[in-house]
Amino acid sequence: MLKLKAGDKVECRIKAGTIRNAYDEYDDVKTFEIVAVDNEGYYLFVPHYIFLNEGSVASEARCRSLGIDRAFVGESITYVLSAYICKVVSELDGMKCSRCRDFFGMAAPNQKDGTFLCRACKENPYR
């Protein structure tokens, strides 16, 4: 599986409003932003100008449970497996703080579970 994270941009192949496997026939190629990652695949933000048959609207509870930024509440998202990603367009170099969700460029995991905790959150646990 690819080692991508939220904020990275990927290309997927589309045919008849459905994201296709990277090796299937396709009509168009679109770029999507990854908003969340789980063990099996990726949640992608679908802009309003791209029509897809599958997908759902990101509710506030779903965004909270998946760790999706609040900016995507009410927006359309879809779930894909790594086999449906045909190209990685850009990868962010850095990580988000697991507590305050701020992005820090060039950050690396500094917790035992592989997450990043910024200095401000380390020094002030009530932040």
N, C-alpha and C positions, 0 to 999 in steps of 0.2 A: 504494500500500500504506500502511496505517496505520503510524504511528511509535510503536509501543508497545514496552515493555521488560518484563523480568522483574519481577514484583511488581504489575503492573497487573491490574485485574479487569475481565472482559468478560462480556457475556451472549451465549449461543448458544441457538438454537431447536432443540428436540429432537422427533423423531417416531419412534416405535417403536424407541427405544434407539439412534438414529443422529442425529448432529448434522447439521442440514440447512442449506442455503444460506439466507442472510438473507431471501430473497424467496420461498421455498417455503412450502407448508403446514406447520403444526407443531401439536403437542399441548401442549408445555410450554416454558417459558423458564427456563434455569438459569444461575447465575453461576459462572464459573471463574476461577482465578488463573493468570496466565501464568508459567511457570517457566523458559522459554528461548525464544529467538528465532533464526531463521535467515533466509536470503535470501528464502524463499518464504512462510513462515508462522510459526505459533506452536505451542509445546508447552504444553499445558494440564494442570494438576493436576486429577484427577477424584476427588472425595471418595468415600468408601466407600458413602455413601447414594444416590449417583447411579449408575444402571445404564446402561452404554453397550455396544453390541455391539463396537465397535472400541476399540483402546487396548492398552497393554502395561504391564508392571511396570518401573519404573525401576531398573535394576541399578546397582551402584556404578561400573562402567566407563562405562556410558552417561551417567550423571550427570557424571562427570569430563570426558568428551569434549564434552558439550553445555554445560558450565558451570552445571549445575543444582545448587542448594544440597543439601548432604548430608542435610538434613532430609527430602527427598523420596525417598531410597533405599528401595526396597520398596513405594512407593506407586504407584498407577495414574496413568498419563499418556496423553494422546492428542495427535495432531497435527492442526491445522486450518489451512486457508488463510485469508487475511484476508476473503474473501467469505463465510465462515461466521460471522463476528462481526457480530451485529446491533446491539450497543450497547456503548460503553465506559462501565463503571460508575465506575471510579476510576483515576486515574493517579498514580503516585508522583512527587513532585517531588524529584529528587536522583539519585544514581548509586551503584553498588557499586564498590569499589576492584577493579581487575582482578587484583591480586595477593592481597590478604588476604580479599577478598569481603565486607568490612564495608560497610554501607550508610551513606551520608552525605547527609543532607537538604540540598537546595539546591546540591548539587555539580554541576559542569558538566565536560565533557570537557577534559582538560588535556594529552593526549598527541596526537601527530601522527596516530595511527590512530583517533582519536575515542573512546578509552577514558579512564577516570579512574584516577589513581594517587594515593592519599592521601599526606599529608605524612610519616607514619611510615614507609611503604614507600619513599618517595623517599629519606629520610635513612638508612634501614637496609635495604640490598638483601637481607640475609639474614633478614629478619623473616618 
